[in-house]
Amino acid sequence: MNTNELLSLEYTPSLLDRFLRYVKVWTESDETLADQGKIPSAERERDLADILREELKKLGLQNVQTTAECYTYGFLPATPAFADKPSFCLLAHIDTVDEVTGKDVKPIIWKNYDGKDMELPYGITLKACEDKYLELAAQEKDTVITSDGSTLLGADDKAGVAEIMTALEYFSKHPEVEHRAIEVIFSPDEETGHGMDKVPLNLLKSKYAYTVDGGHKGELETECFNAYKSEITFTGKPKHTGSARPDMVNAVTMASYFIHNLPQNQMPETTDGYQGFFAPMALEADMETAKAVLFLRDFTREGMDKRKKLVDTLAETTSLVFGGKAEVHHTRQYLNMKEGLEKSPFVTENLIEAYKKAGIEPEFTPIRGGTDGSRLTEMGIPCPNIFTGGHNFHSRIEWASLSQMALAATVLINLCRI
């Protein structure tokens, strides 16, 4: 289907309406509280969970509920022709990242986008000449949605939420259309890395699942980073600076030395594709104690082992150079889903068929990050990732393509009928 056909689908107007309503709900999660074990990390996440729970009930799903930890669940029974087929689960997350504010989102709709600079009210400009996907949207005269520049948009992942709800609404309005049994989970705290910490496996009967949390149309993601968080604590020997020589050790200097000596050609801003990286994420320091937080990312377990070893070695070297102490603590965040999905190839094969029925060839791209699906795959529930039509996530220049969102909803409808 071309862009005009997608924009003219019967469910595209309701898809847009849902998306605009959802992005206006403030659901920004809190990484600090999530790391301390609080799920949901922000009570405001419940506001969207409550809305979705009531909408699922109106669409006729069964056993609809929101758990104490803010996971919203629903079950749509199979039609007679699919009664003997196993169910699968569709997932999307309701929270937005806390790196850029998601409070008071004011979406702007750009119909028949023609490629001119998008001058947003808060001093942000989107230029098609600087964004190949936005340039493509202009060539297709697509409908584009942005924020007003004062916030992110929230397409990550409210586009995915809206697309799942739209597919469910389609089956509600068309009881004659045969489909599988479908379970749905809308999760909190994906952006904090804790989205599957409290997932209600007691409710989930499906043996496989799909997250709707990707980007450009056609992307089909079956592999992601292995991910660790490394916390390095440096302990110095503070002393009056006027009489510091020869035995003062400054923990600030130790931490700076450590970060400076990380491989500069292996940082997020200097890597892409299948290249891993070291990402300094936070630094708290005074003369006595400094704590650096790194994210380590690699597509292979062997590569990750080497990265952890380098961090250990560099921390030890730093302690020897300065005469202070350095302690390292590595925490696993998630693993590459590739190995788990290869054990159940039909999960991806069905999705490929759904893409092709929608008239699009899947493009296999590695996720330079992770999803709830990577965690679920670790738990034994294979879970690849589907595109949403969102772009430039986690930023004030985030935007979404309405035609691509409609295409994602079409893929979901096809998937449920395979």
C-alpha positions as MATLAB code, in Angstrom:
seq = 'MNTNELLSLEYTPSLLDRFLRYVKVWTESDETLADQGKIPSAERERDLADILREELKKLGLQNVQTTAECYTYGFLPATPAFADKPSFCLLAHIDTVDEVTGKDVKPIIWKNYDGKDMELPYGITLKACEDKYLELAAQEKDTVITSDGSTLLGADDKAGVAEIMTALEYFSKHPEVEHRAIEVIFSPDEETGHGMDKVPLNLLKSKYAYTVDGGHKGELETECFNAYKSEITFTGKPKHTGSARPDMVNAVTMASYFIHNLPQNQMPETTDGYQGFFAPMALEADMETAKAVLFLRDFTREGMDKRKKLVDTLAETTSLVFGGKAEVHHTRQYLNMKEGLEKSPFVTENLIEAYKKAGIEPEFTPIRGGTDGSRLTEMGIPCPNIFTGGHNFHSRIEWASLSQMALAATVLINLCRI';
ca = [
       0.000    0.000    0.000;
       1.180    3.506   -0.774;
       0.982    6.473    1.582;
      -2.380    7.720    0.303;
      -3.906    4.275    0.704;
      -2.575    3.976    4.256;
      -3.867    7.418    5.200;
      -7.274    6.447    3.766;
      -7.686    3.205    5.710;
     -10.846    3.016    7.803;
      -8.873    2.797   11.051;
      -6.305    5.535   10.408;
      -8.446    8.393   11.862;
      -9.047    6.519   15.122;
      -5.352    5.578   15.246;
      -4.397    9.251   15.036;
      -6.987   10.193   17.651;
      -5.687    7.582   20.085;
      -2.088    8.597   19.557;
      -2.823   12.286   20.162;
      -4.720   11.462   23.363;
      -2.041    9.136   24.689;
       0.928   11.452   24.138;
      -0.789   14.163   26.172;
      -0.748   11.917   29.259;
       2.403   12.514   31.305;
       4.009    9.115   31.935;
       7.686    9.986   32.387;
       9.407    7.267   34.425;
      12.166    7.761   36.999;
      15.343    5.739   36.487;
      16.700    6.437   39.973;
      13.601    5.108   41.724;
      13.340    2.160   39.342;
      16.939    1.196   40.156;
      15.876    1.201   43.801;
      13.174   -1.350   43.016;
      10.088    0.880   42.723;
       7.775   -0.296   39.916;
       6.124    1.769   38.619;
       8.845    4.301   39.282;
       6.364    7.181   38.874;
       2.728    7.055   39.972;
       1.771    9.177   36.950;
       2.287    6.099   34.777;
      -0.955    4.785   36.237;
      -2.917    7.566   34.528;
      -2.425    6.027   31.087;
      -2.743    2.497   32.460;
      -6.194    3.396   33.804;
      -7.251    4.814   30.434;
      -6.080    1.725   28.570;
      -7.760   -0.648   31.011;
     -11.153    0.986   30.441;
     -10.668    1.071   26.672;
      -9.771   -2.627   26.596;
     -12.973   -3.405   28.471;
     -15.037   -1.411   25.970;
     -13.413   -3.363   23.130;
     -14.669   -6.595   24.693;
     -11.427   -8.098   25.950;
     -11.596  -10.514   28.860;
      -9.827  -10.648   32.229;
      -8.824   -6.996   31.805;
      -6.887   -5.660   34.774;
      -4.056   -3.420   35.885;
      -1.752   -5.081   38.383;
      -0.386   -3.419   41.504;
       2.844   -2.812   39.581;
       0.967   -1.027   36.738;
       0.942   -3.738   34.039;
      -2.321   -3.579   32.084;
      -3.472   -6.946   30.733;
      -6.282   -8.112   28.476;
      -7.256  -11.237   26.529;
      -9.096  -11.395   23.195;
     -10.412  -14.926   22.511;
      -9.873  -16.583   19.149;
     -12.629  -16.820   16.579;
     -13.865  -20.350   15.710;
     -11.496  -20.904   12.770;
      -8.503  -20.280   15.048;
      -9.802  -21.977   18.183;
      -7.133  -24.687   18.063;
      -4.227  -22.283   17.439;
      -1.991  -20.995   20.245;
      -2.264  -17.412   21.387;
       0.528  -14.855   21.311;
       1.067  -11.629   23.227;
       1.462   -8.057   21.955;
       3.398   -5.624   24.130;
       4.153   -1.911   24.226;
       5.344    0.334   27.048;
       3.502    3.324   28.455;
       6.378    5.291   29.990;
       8.562    7.905   28.349;
      12.224    8.555   29.042;
      13.249   10.994   31.786;
      16.152   12.471   29.779;
      13.776   14.935   28.053;
      10.578   16.125   29.666;
       7.339   14.504   28.583;
       5.062   16.797   30.609;
       2.373   18.812   28.803;
       3.064   17.425   25.339;
       1.352   19.552   22.697;
       1.366   17.581   19.423;
       1.314   19.366   16.073;
      -0.061   17.706   12.920;
       1.632   18.487    9.603;
      -0.665   17.217    6.834;
       0.676   16.748    3.308;
       4.168   17.556    4.517;
       6.088   19.095    1.627;
       9.661   19.170    2.941;
       9.788   22.742    4.180;
      11.569   23.399    7.473;
       9.324   22.675   10.434;
       9.641   25.692   12.718;
       8.350   24.550   16.092;
       7.115   27.211   18.546;
       9.894   26.595   21.068;
      12.863   27.321   18.846;
      13.315   23.823   17.430;
      13.579   23.305   13.675;
      13.231   19.992   11.855;
      14.898   19.964    8.461;
      14.198   17.332    5.830;
      17.641   17.931    4.348;
      19.169   16.706    7.623;
      16.897   13.677    8.129;
      16.614   11.092    5.341;
      13.408    9.644    6.751;
      11.771   13.055    7.039;
      12.837   13.728    3.453;
      11.129   10.483    2.440;
       7.977   11.567    4.297;
       8.043   14.804    2.292;
       8.366   12.955   -1.001;
       5.306   10.899   -0.068;
       3.296   13.929    1.185;
       2.831   12.065    4.453;
       1.119   13.301    7.599;
       3.772   13.977   10.239;
       3.243   14.551   13.962;
       5.719   16.472   16.149;
       5.657   18.104   19.566;
       5.829   21.891   19.892;
       9.536   21.629   20.717;
       9.179   22.145   24.472;
       8.985   18.374   25.100;
       9.584   15.074   23.397;
       6.611   13.673   21.461;
       6.218   10.270   23.109;
       5.968    8.120   19.980;
       8.331    5.882   21.946;
       6.203    4.022   22.691;
       2.734    5.498   22.579;
       2.731    4.912   18.833;
       3.071    1.204   19.610;
       0.312    1.401   22.215;
      -2.021    3.164   19.765;
      -1.277    0.648   17.005;
      -2.078   -2.337   19.214;
      -5.310   -0.703   20.391;
      -6.244    0.079   16.795;
      -5.769   -3.548   15.743;
      -7.940   -4.690   18.649;
     -10.598   -2.147   17.725;
     -10.570   -3.453   14.152;
     -11.451   -6.962   15.330;
     -14.108   -5.540   17.640;
     -15.757   -3.747   14.714;
     -15.339   -6.721   12.357;
     -16.444   -9.866   14.217;
     -16.580  -11.664   10.863;
     -12.783  -11.475   10.550;
     -11.150  -14.639   11.885;
      -8.124  -14.270   14.173;
      -6.009  -15.962   16.802;
      -6.370  -15.510   20.529;
      -4.404  -12.422   21.542;
      -2.992  -11.395   24.883;
      -1.994   -7.782   25.455;
       0.343   -6.262   28.025;
       1.072   -2.560   28.364;
       4.077   -2.243   30.638;
       5.610    0.517   32.779;
       9.286    1.431   33.110;
      10.731    0.078   29.889;
      12.796    3.236   29.575;
      14.414    2.635   32.969;
      15.440   -0.885   31.936;
      13.025   -2.444   34.427;
       9.998   -3.004   32.204;
       9.872   -6.757   32.721;
      10.908   -6.839   36.388;
       7.329   -7.429   37.565;
       5.656   -8.667   34.384;
       2.633  -10.798   35.381;
       3.759  -14.164   34.055;
       0.950  -15.716   36.105;
      -1.514  -14.100   33.706;
       0.445  -14.725   30.520;
      -0.450  -17.995   28.783;
       1.255  -17.308   25.434;
       4.553  -19.017   24.644;
       5.745  -16.252   22.326;
       5.198  -12.528   21.920;
       5.913   -9.386   19.874;
       6.884   -5.929   21.078;
       5.735   -2.934   19.032;
       8.539   -0.553   19.879;
      10.663    0.008   16.763;
      11.280    2.871   14.375;
      11.099    3.272   10.583;
       8.665    1.245    8.488;
       9.829   -2.226    7.581;
      12.311   -2.601   10.412;
      12.099   -6.043   11.996;
      14.423   -6.504   14.924;
      15.545   -9.923   16.095;
      18.821   -9.032   17.797;
      19.997   -6.419   20.248;
      22.906   -5.531   22.471;
      24.091   -7.471   25.457;
      23.965   -4.810   28.145;
      25.745   -4.240   31.461;
      25.930   -1.301   33.828;
      29.312   -0.781   35.474;
      29.649    1.301   38.619;
      33.190    2.317   39.546;
      33.825    3.889   42.947;
      37.112    5.749   43.494;
      38.339    6.529   47.000;
      40.973    9.209   47.442;
      42.881   10.726   50.361;
      41.711   14.314   50.783;
      43.923   16.938   52.369;
      44.198   20.699   52.566;
      45.180   21.818   49.080;
      47.836   24.143   50.458;
      49.793   21.249   51.942;
      48.657   18.444   49.643;
      52.070   17.357   48.428;
      53.094   14.549   48.486;
      50.330   12.313   49.800;
      46.944   13.767   48.782;
      44.889   11.626   46.370;
      42.011   13.412   44.624;
      39.115   11.119   43.730;
      37.859   13.660   41.182;
      41.169   13.407   39.329;
      41.057    9.610   39.498;
      37.598    9.471   37.949;
      38.579   11.967   35.245;
      41.689    9.936   34.392;
      39.622    6.756   34.170;
      37.007    8.251   31.830;
      39.650    9.992   29.703;
      41.425    6.670   29.110;
      38.368    4.777   27.910;
      38.650    4.004   24.160;
      37.404    7.210   22.547;
      36.667    5.409   19.280;
      34.271    3.092   21.130;
      31.769    5.619   22.444;
      28.085    5.878   21.419;
      28.834    8.973   19.354;
      31.643    7.220   17.435;
      29.984    3.859   16.704;
      27.057    2.433   14.756;
      25.774   -0.812   13.237;
      27.182   -3.819   15.056;
      29.864   -1.876   16.935;
      29.644   -1.939   20.716;
      30.614    0.882   23.053;
      31.480    2.258   26.481;
      29.049    5.007   27.512;
      29.850    7.241   30.510;
      26.376    7.985   31.895;
      26.931    9.740   35.206;
      29.659   11.055   37.474;
      29.347   12.183   41.084;
      32.588   13.303   42.642;
      34.337   15.105   45.452;
      37.922   14.853   46.614;
      37.289   11.850   48.836;
      34.872    9.762   46.772;
      33.885    9.648   43.114;
      31.425    7.329   41.409;
      31.295    6.820   37.651;
      28.487    4.921   35.927;
      29.098    3.323   32.530;
      26.829    1.465   30.164;
      28.642   -1.348   28.350;
      27.115   -2.601   25.098;
      28.192   -5.404   22.753;
      26.407   -7.788   20.391;
      28.439  -10.843   21.476;
      29.040  -12.324   24.891;
      32.749  -12.631   24.139;
      32.901   -8.946   23.294;
      31.100   -8.066   26.500;
      33.540  -10.115   28.562;
      36.395   -8.142   27.007;
      34.690   -4.838   27.797;
      34.163   -5.764   31.433;
      37.768   -6.884   31.704;
      38.998   -3.600   30.225;
      36.967   -1.649   32.789;
      38.424   -3.787   35.588;
      41.961   -3.318   34.297;
      41.616    0.422   33.782;
      40.136    0.880   37.260;
      43.028   -1.088   38.801;
      45.553    0.927   36.782;
      43.959    4.172   37.962;
      44.246    3.116   41.590;
      47.925    2.247   41.105;
      48.753    5.494   39.288;
      47.231    7.698   41.980;
      47.617    5.553   45.082;
      43.886    5.516   45.849;
      41.310    2.715   45.697;
      38.970    1.657   42.925;
      36.082   -0.809   43.196;
      34.041   -2.076   40.237;
      30.541   -3.550   40.265;
      29.023   -4.956   37.037;
      25.244   -5.477   36.737;
      23.653   -7.322   33.827;
      20.750   -5.393   32.292;
      19.687   -7.600   29.371;
      21.033  -10.067   26.797;
      20.914  -10.264   23.016;
      17.595  -11.822   21.976;
      19.116  -13.417   18.861;
      20.015  -16.734   20.478;
      16.556  -17.214   21.960;
      14.736  -16.351   18.746;
      16.862  -18.753   16.710;
      15.438  -21.586   18.819;
      11.886  -20.730   17.664;
      12.189  -19.619   14.023;
       8.429  -19.754   13.371;
       7.936  -16.679   15.575;
       9.914  -14.525   13.157;
       8.653  -16.378   10.080;
       5.046  -15.529   10.949;
       5.997  -11.883   11.351;
       7.772  -11.848    7.989;
       4.582  -13.182    6.408;
       2.555  -10.433    8.085;
       4.922   -7.789    6.707;
       4.673   -9.193    3.191;
       0.874   -9.339    3.353;
       1.009   -5.605    4.127;
       3.108   -5.107    1.002;
       6.434   -4.458    2.686;
       9.703   -6.354    2.761;
      11.181   -6.645    6.262;
      14.490   -4.930    6.890;
      16.513   -6.702    9.551;
      18.351   -4.158   11.652;
      20.075   -4.674   15.002;
      18.652   -2.798   17.966;
      21.352   -0.544   19.366;
      19.659   -0.825   22.701;
      17.153   -3.241   24.170;
      13.420   -3.743   24.554;
      11.065   -5.508   26.891;
      11.253   -8.231   24.245;
      14.908   -8.913   24.945;
      14.083   -9.488   28.604;
      11.101  -11.685   27.733;
      13.248  -13.738   25.376;
      15.675  -14.317   28.258;
      12.697  -15.605   30.241;
      11.953  -18.189   27.541;
       9.247  -16.262   25.657;
      10.681  -15.414   22.195;
       9.821  -11.829   21.318;
      10.993   -9.916   18.219;
      10.299   -6.211   17.722;
       8.010   -4.472   15.200;
       8.382   -0.940   13.804;
       6.046    1.869   14.941;
       6.759    4.718   12.506;
       8.373    6.872   15.187;
      11.694    8.663   14.646;
      14.341   10.589   16.605;
      13.301    9.076   19.923;
      14.287   10.608   23.271;
      14.540   14.120   21.851;
      12.618   17.333   21.201;
      12.900   16.635   17.458;
      11.017   13.348   17.774;
       8.355   12.843   15.107;
       5.998   10.163   13.862;
       4.663    9.228   10.423;
       0.924    8.594   10.363;
       1.131    6.392    7.265;
       3.820    4.257    8.882;
       1.742    3.973   12.044;
      -1.184    2.773    9.923;
       1.146    0.293    8.215;
       2.237   -1.051   11.611;
      -1.411   -1.499   12.624;
      -1.990   -3.361    9.347;
       0.948   -5.668   10.084;
      -0.557   -6.448   13.492;
      -3.939   -7.244   11.979;
      -2.268   -9.546    9.454;
      -0.180  -11.186   12.161;
      -3.254  -12.072   14.192;
      -4.779  -13.781   11.134;
      -1.793  -16.014   10.229;
];
